[in-house]
Amino acid sequence: MTETDLPRPVPTLLDLFLTYGKIGLIGFGGINAWARRVLVEEKRWLTDQEYAETLGLGQVLPGPNALNAAIMVGDRFHGTAGAIAAPGAMFGGPLVLLAGLAMLYDAYGELPTMRAVLAGVGAAAAGMVLGTAAKMTQKLKPPPMLLAVGLTALVAAGVFRVPLPYTVLGLAPFGIWAAWWANRTP
Amino acid sequence: MTPAIFWQLVLGFGAISLVSVGGGIAVLPEMHRLVVEVHGWMDSADFARRFALAQAAPGPNVLVVGLFGWHVGGILGMLTAVLAMTLPTSFMAFGFSRLRARLAGRMWLRIVERGLVPIAVGLIAASGIILAQGTGTGWLPLAVTAASTVFVWRTDYSPLWVLGAGAIVGLAFL
């Protein structure tokens, strides 16, 4: 774990704003995989463990989890101003883009070319998201019981389509119990 | 946008946001009920098309509510729907963030945080599977997804390369 020993850069408020703006605009297939890529790998503001913990808390709280995580990351580095700048940038860019798309959609409906490009991008984005989950698992090296909780979440939500509130709230006690168990036998 | 629609957006999406544990998309069935069944703003097919449009665009998935708002109230409807869906829970998340900072270092909080990590990662993987199922049938999208998974997992190059490659493959073959 040499990478956790290096000093971690602390972003300025402007860094935070610009970086979350970028995460929003490149966030194909959802924000979370991209936020991890940029915050952990590119900027090194957070470790994999810190990012995953923040996202995990964002998931048990009500509201969009990427938004909850952005508020917590913003608050961590720059208090109230950070908690406004990070999610504001993350939503602002894509919102402008979406308004443009909505206008095009109203005017032209769906263009076949656009549809083909988006299908290809969608397939690649799906792989990007799966690859991120694999990479996180590899780096976090979870003990067997925590791994089992993660795989259960994957199968419940991804294969059986159990509604997310049930998946999250149903598995949380088991995850916490597994973390407690792993902690008492180091 | 009429005042009636403004309040329907504020109250409808505001209420939905408060039960959206696990993410904005968790409550898609509730949104369908509000937009299609309760208010009749659009039919099911139109609802699905707008959802697909929002999914294909970059940014937080929850922005799909902006397209529903756009449909009934233009740009103001879009902003109203997005703010109704995000503001109430944002205050809760901010309050929680402050509480977390105050409790930092407590062993029980550390254990709770660690226990939630596998759920966060498992749900990222699940959203990948769901996205892959939504990209169409046949071996080609599957091959693009598989290649992209390996590329992102095993290398540190930017994933934008595979998205670009995906766009070219889509344009040429899909």
Interface residues (C-beta under 8 A of the other chain):
Chain A: G24 L25 I26 G27 F28 G29 G30 I31 N32 A33 W34 R37 E41 Q49 A52 E53 L55 G56 L57 G58 Q59 V60 L61 P62 G63 P64 N65 A66 L67 N68 I71 M72 D75 R76 T80 A83 P87 M90 F91 G93 P94 L95 L97 L98 A99 L101 A102 Y105 E110 T113 A116 V117 L118 A119 G120 V121 G122 A123 A124 A125 A126 G127 M128 V129 L130 G131 T132 A133 A134 K135 M136 T137 Q138 L140 P142 L146 L147 V149 G150 L151 T152 A153 L154 A156 A157 G158 V159 R161 P163 L164 P165 T167 V168 L169 L171 A172 F174 G175 I176 W177 A178 A179 W180 A182 N183
Chain B: S17 L18 V19 S20 V21 G22 G23 G24 I25 A26 P29 R49 R50 L53 A54 Q55 A56 A57 P58 G59 P60 N61 V62 L63 G66 L67 W70 I75 M78 L79 V82 M85 T86 P88 T89 S90 M92 A93 F94 F96 S97 R98 R100 A101 I111 V112 E113 R114 G115 L116 V117 P118 I119 A120 V121 G122 L123 I124 A125 A126 S127 G128 I129 I130 L131 A132 G134 T135 G136 L140 P141 L142 V144 T145 A146 A147 S148 T149 V150 F151 V152 W153 R154 D156 S158 P159 L160 V162 L163 A165 G166 A167 I168 V169 G170 L171 L174
